[in-house]
Each structure stands twice: as C-alpha cells, then as structure tokens.
Amino acid sequence: MTLTQVLTDPNGFFEEKMKSEVELKTPLLIVLFIGVLGAISAAIMNKR
C-alpha cells in the first residue's frame, strides 16, 4: 500500500492491518538492545 492510498483511504489501510498477525519480537529485541547498551554505558561511566 502506498502513502497516497493510506492518506486517501485510511479505513482500508487499518482493515488490512487488522487481518495481519501482530509481531512483537522485533520491537522487544530493539528495546532489550538499547537497555543493554545503556547498562554498559552506565557501567563505563561509573568506573571513571
């Protein structure tokens, strides 16, 4: 679906999205990666 289709027919866009399965693995991995980076950064800053 193109951007113009989303802007002109938002109901169609959300109907199509409701049919697909919700996948939370990728966002979870991103959040965990950022958390680990933050923890490592905090540990390095506390050693100085």
Steps between C-alpha positions, in 0.01 A plus 500: 500500500642836402497817709234660281273200552549528876418871493196465276360173644604461865214256569632264235848526647384410852272223375802346328715544813237333721520184288875458556657337805661727761873432531668638814833318475681774304394792725588291807847429365555870425396602853722232657796605284461865599469397866819296483683788332377738771614263774844462344529876457401559864752241620779664300411848625495382865850355474650840414 
